Amino acid sequence: MKKELLWVWMAWFGAGAWALAAEGPVKTKAAVEKEVAPAKGVAPEELEAAFVKALARVLFKGRWCTVEKGTMGEARDEQYEIVGAMKTGGDRWVINARIQYGTINLVAPVPVQVKWAGDTPVIVVDQFTLPGAGTYSARVMIFGDTYSGTWSAGDHGGLLQGVIAKQP
């Protein structure tokens, strides 16, 4: 198994190195920012409206795992109910999410930033404190009807991924 993973990693790294070499000289920050700007012909307001629609009454259902010393832990099921999202100004948003963790069960307004990688939203959570459960940071990419990302809670963190399903 380790040998196969090594080959996959080498193939991926080699392809990435080849792609970098094929691109030519290192790009300036302005050039990179232009590449990840919203898709040509699509107004930011249209992307934001689609994002609001995508996060209205949905269920994020997937798996998460911890990452410790470069090793992924056992995958565990997760589920998040998103009631909705609302832009508050600039790249600031509030996502209303039902949080169920232990004895906690509430709809909480979660302050986030939404950054755009082209037409793909990335939710940025920085130091969000959930009373009784800790303080979390995360980066979660939404792509179609899927999500994936990484999270941290101070002394530990991990990965998450799953599907996004509309609720009735």
Legacy VTK file of the C-alpha trace (Angstrom):
# vtk DataFile Version 3.0
C-alpha trace
ASCII
DATASET POLYDATA
POINTS 168 float
0.000 0.000 0.000
2.779 2.436 0.946
4.564 1.708 -2.333
1.405 2.506 -4.347
0.875 5.738 -2.428
4.476 6.706 -3.096
3.941 6.162 -6.857
0.732 8.206 -6.799
2.498 10.995 -4.918
5.464 10.918 -7.298
3.173 11.000 -10.345
1.180 13.897 -8.908
4.280 15.833 -7.865
5.970 15.185 -11.215
2.901 16.358 -13.124
2.711 19.443 -10.937
6.383 20.230 -11.450
5.997 19.726 -15.216
2.966 22.036 -15.264
4.884 24.696 -13.333
7.819 24.453 -15.717
5.487 24.662 -18.717
3.945 27.873 -17.402
7.194 29.761 -17.738
8.455 32.457 -15.381
7.048 33.103 -11.928
3.944 35.293 -12.064
3.430 38.543 -10.206
0.806 38.834 -7.473
-1.342 41.002 -9.794
-1.225 38.322 -12.515
-2.256 35.590 -10.082
-5.081 37.743 -8.645
-6.352 38.361 -12.180
-6.436 34.590 -12.831
-8.538 33.870 -9.723
-10.904 36.777 -10.312
-14.567 35.870 -10.867
-15.252 34.109 -14.148
-15.227 36.409 -17.146
-18.694 37.651 -17.961
-20.143 36.675 -14.582
-20.825 39.616 -12.280
-19.841 39.189 -8.604
-23.495 39.834 -7.698
-24.521 36.806 -9.784
-21.951 34.594 -8.055
-23.112 35.829 -4.646
-26.792 35.237 -5.504
-25.939 31.682 -6.600
-24.012 31.181 -3.333
-27.005 32.342 -1.260
-29.271 29.979 -3.204
-26.809 27.089 -2.825
-26.745 27.514 0.969
-30.505 27.903 1.541
-31.949 25.010 3.583
-29.216 22.484 2.850
-27.532 19.639 4.656
-23.776 19.170 4.507
-23.289 15.428 4.964
-19.882 13.832 4.870
-16.867 12.763 6.842
-14.115 14.357 8.844
-10.858 13.132 10.282
-8.112 14.491 12.451
-4.610 15.007 11.157
-1.833 14.430 13.666
1.865 14.525 12.838
1.106 14.209 9.133
-1.162 11.188 9.562
-4.889 11.151 8.873
-7.038 9.649 11.602
-10.119 7.490 11.227
-12.903 9.073 9.165
-16.054 9.904 11.101
-19.487 10.910 9.850
-20.566 14.538 10.113
-23.676 16.500 9.305
-24.342 20.237 9.297
-27.683 21.866 8.635
-27.336 25.249 6.947
-30.426 27.418 7.296
-29.118 30.190 5.046
-26.407 32.724 4.265
-26.502 36.501 4.163
-23.885 38.985 2.991
-23.211 41.727 5.544
-20.696 43.789 3.568
-17.490 43.370 1.595
-16.417 39.739 1.904
-18.189 39.382 5.273
-21.128 37.004 5.580
-23.218 35.312 8.245
-24.102 31.654 7.798
-26.957 30.499 10.009
-26.168 26.907 10.916
-27.795 24.373 13.196
-25.050 23.136 15.458
-25.475 19.773 17.132
-22.526 18.705 19.228
-22.934 16.710 22.419
-25.801 18.334 24.335
-25.696 21.487 22.172
-28.488 21.908 19.588
-29.002 25.454 18.326
-29.088 27.650 15.223
-26.123 29.964 15.448
-25.092 32.912 13.279
-21.556 32.034 12.230
-19.541 35.043 11.023
-17.411 34.117 8.020
-15.563 35.603 5.101
-16.214 34.325 1.597
-13.259 34.467 -0.754
-13.509 33.589 -4.421
-11.189 31.332 -6.405
-12.567 32.226 -9.824
-16.232 31.242 -9.580
-15.678 28.945 -6.564
-16.524 30.210 -3.064
-14.222 29.419 -0.159
-15.719 29.920 3.302
-13.201 31.275 5.807
-13.945 30.810 9.511
-11.456 32.479 11.857
-11.430 31.836 15.593
-15.171 31.107 15.961
-15.918 30.163 19.568
-18.645 27.639 20.181
-19.471 27.754 23.913
-18.645 24.444 25.520
-17.004 23.038 22.387
-13.947 25.217 21.671
-12.648 27.758 19.177
-12.412 26.802 15.526
-10.926 28.048 12.280
-11.627 26.501 8.884
-11.333 26.892 5.134
-14.137 25.158 3.240
-14.486 25.159 -0.533
-17.916 24.745 -2.112
-17.921 23.201 -5.582
-21.191 22.121 -7.164
-22.975 19.956 -4.638
-19.835 19.067 -2.686
-17.658 20.629 0.007
-14.128 20.000 1.217
-11.744 21.727 3.525
-9.517 21.831 6.514
-10.126 22.911 10.118
-8.223 23.615 13.280
-9.150 23.926 16.928
-5.950 25.229 18.477
-4.010 22.115 19.417
-5.663 19.808 16.869
-7.208 19.910 13.427
-8.140 17.896 10.399
-9.925 17.533 7.089
-13.568 17.401 6.038
-15.485 16.547 2.881
-18.945 15.649 1.754
-22.036 16.359 -0.306
-24.558 19.194 -0.094
-28.223 18.132 -0.253
-31.266 20.413 -0.473
-33.794 19.985 2.317
-37.536 20.111 1.713
LINES 1 169
168 0 1 2 3 4 5 6 7 8 9 10 11 12 13 14 15 16 17 18 19 20 21 22 23 24 25 26 27 28 29 30 31 32 33 34 35 36 37 38 39 40 41 42 43 44 45 46 47 48 49 50 51 52 53 54 55 56 57 58 59 60 61 62 63 64 65 66 67 68 69 70 71 72 73 74 75 76 77 78 79 80 81 82 83 84 85 86 87 88 89 90 91 92 93 94 95 96 97 98 99 100 101 102 103 104 105 106 107 108 109 110 111 112 113 114 115 116 117 118 119 120 121 122 123 124 125 126 127 128 129 130 131 132 133 134 135 136 137 138 139 140 141 142 143 144 145 146 147 148 149 150 151 152 153 154 155 156 157 158 159 160 161 162 163 164 165 166 167
